[in-house]
Amino acid sequence: MIFKILLFVIWIYVLTVLKRGKLGFYHFLLGSVGTFLILLDLMPYVKRFFINGFVWVLGFAGELTGMYESYARYGMFFINHNDTVMSLYVDMECSGLIEMMVFVSLLAFFPVYKWWEKIRTGILGVFCICIFNFIRIFIIIAMIFYFGTSVYSFAHVIVGRIVFYVLTLILYFHVFTKRQIVRQKVGKFYYEDVADQ
C-alpha cells in the first residue's frame, strides 16, 4: 500500500513537471496511462457490483423476448435453443469495463475539453459504451437462440466484437477526433454534399 501511495505521489509530481514544461503529448500519455492503472487497481472493488447490475438490466430484454433468463447474482444468462440450454457467463472482459476505463483515462487528460465538459462527456461516453455492450451481448444471445450453440464462437468473437468496436469507434470519432478539429477553429465540421458541386 505504501508503495502504491509513493508511486501515486511521484506520478502527480511528474505530471506537474510535464505541465509546467508544456510537454503536452507526454502529459497526456503519462496521465492517461496512470489513470488507467489507478482504475484497474480499483476494479476488484466494483467489478462484481457492475457485472451483476449489467446482467440485471439486460435481463429485462430477456423477459420481454423470452429468449433467455438472467441470473444477476451469478452474472449469467441461460439461453434456450430447442432442447439445449447454454449458459453465458459475463466476466470483466464481457462487461465492457476495460473499454470504459480506457475511455475515461483518455478523456481525463485530453486537452481539448474543459473540466466540466470532461465530466459531462465522460458520463455520456460511459453510458454509450454500456449501451453498445448491451447491444453486443444481446446480438450474441439472439444468434445462439435462433441458430444454436454451434454459432457461439462466431457470434462472440466476430459478430459481437465487430458491432461493439464499430460503435465505439464512432463514439471516439465524435468525442476525440471531431472535437479536436472543431476546437482548432478551422471552421465548422460537416460533410460536403457531392450534389452541391
N, C-alpha and C positions, 0 to 999 in steps of 0.2 A: 504494500500500500504506500509506504514512504517513497519507494522508487517511482511509482506512478505519479505521486504528487510532485516529486522533483522533476520528472520529465515534463509534466504539465507546466510548471513554472519556467523551465528552460524554453519550452515551445512558445509560451506567451512572450518571453523576453526576445527571442529570435524574431518573432512576428513584429514586435515594435521596432526592432532594428531595421528590418526589411521595409517597414512602412516609412520610417524616417529617411531611409536611403532611397526612397522612391523606386524600389525594385518590385514593381507591380506583379510581374509574372511569378517571381519566386514567392512573394507574399501570398498570392492566390494558390500556388501549388502546395506550399507548406501548410497553409491554413486549411485547405480542403482535405488534404491527407490526414492532418492532425485531427480535424473534426470527425472524419470518418472513423478513425481509430478510437476516438473517445466514445462515439455512438456504438461502435462494435463492442467496446468494453461494457457498455451499459445494457447490451442486448439480452443477456441471460435474465435480467430482472423484468423485462417487458415482453419477451418473446412468447411465452405461453399464454399470457393475457391477450396479446394481439391475435395469435393464431386461433384461439378459442372464439374471440369476437368475430374474426373473419369467417369462420365456419358457421357461426350462429347467424350472421347476416345473410350469407349465401344460402342458408337453409330455407329461407322464405321462398326463394325461387324453386327449390326442390318441392316444397309443399304445393306451390301453385301448379307446377308442371307434372308432378308425380313421377319424375324421372329418378329421383334419388332421395335418400334420407340422410339427414346430417346429425352428427353427434358432436356438438361443440366441446363438450367436456374432454373428449379424446382427440379432437382435431381431425375427425374422419368423416368421410362420406361413404354411403353404401349405395351402389348403383345396381339396379335390377335389369338384367337383359335375358329375356326368355326364362330359362331355368338356372341361369348363372347369376351369382351375386359377386360383385367386385368391390373391394374396399379401396378407397383412395385416401391416403394419409397426407395431411398438409404439414410440411416441415417449414423451416425458416426460408429455404430457397423458394418454395411454392407460395409463400405468403406475400412475397414482394417487398419484404422488409429491407433486404440488401439494396434494392433499387431505390427505395425511399431514402435510405441513409446516404447513398451516393448523391441523389438529387439535392438533399438538404445541405450536404457538405459542400457541393459545388456552388450552390446559391449563396451560402453564408459568406463566401469570400469573392463572389462575382462583383466586380467594382461598378457595374452599370446601375445597380439599384441602390436606393436609399434604404436605411434600416427598416422603416415601416413597410416599404414595398417588398422587402425580403420576407418579412413575416407574413404578409398577405399572400404573396406569390408562393411561399413555402407551404402554407396551409392548403391553398388551392392545388398546388402541384402534388402534394402527398395524397389529397383526396382523389385527384385524377388517376394517379398510379394505382390506388386501391380499386377504383372502378375498372381500370384496364385489366387488373389481375382478376377481378370478379368475372369479367368477360372471358378471359383466358381459361379459367378453371371451368366455367360453365360450358364453353365450347368442348373442352376435353371430356367432360361428363356426358354431354349430348352425343358426342361421337361414339363413346363407349355404349351408351344406352341404345342408340339406333343401329350400330354396326358390330357390337360385341367387343369382348375383351381383346381380341386379336389386333385391334387398331390402337390399343393403349399407347404403345411406344411412338407410333406415328403422330397420334393426337397430342401427346405430351411434349415430345422432343421437337417436332417440326411445326405442326399447325399452331399449337398454343403459343409457342415461343415467337413465331413469326408475327402473329396477331399482337401479342403483348409488346414486342420490341418495335414494331412499326408505329403503334400508338404512342409509345414512349418517345420515339424519335420525333414524332410530330410535336409532342409536348416540349421537348428540348429545343426544337427549332423555334417555337413561339417564345419560350422563356429566355433562351440564351441568344441564339443567332439573330432573330428578328429584332429583339430589343436592343442588341448591340448596334445593329445597322440604323435603327430609328434614332437612337441616342447620339449617333455620330453627327447628327444634324446635316445629313446629306439629302434631306427631303423625305417625303412620306414613302412608306413601303407599300407597293401594290404590284399586281401582276398586269402587265400590258396586254390589252386585248388585240389580237392579231387583226381582227376585223376593222379596228380603227385606223389601220395603216393604209 
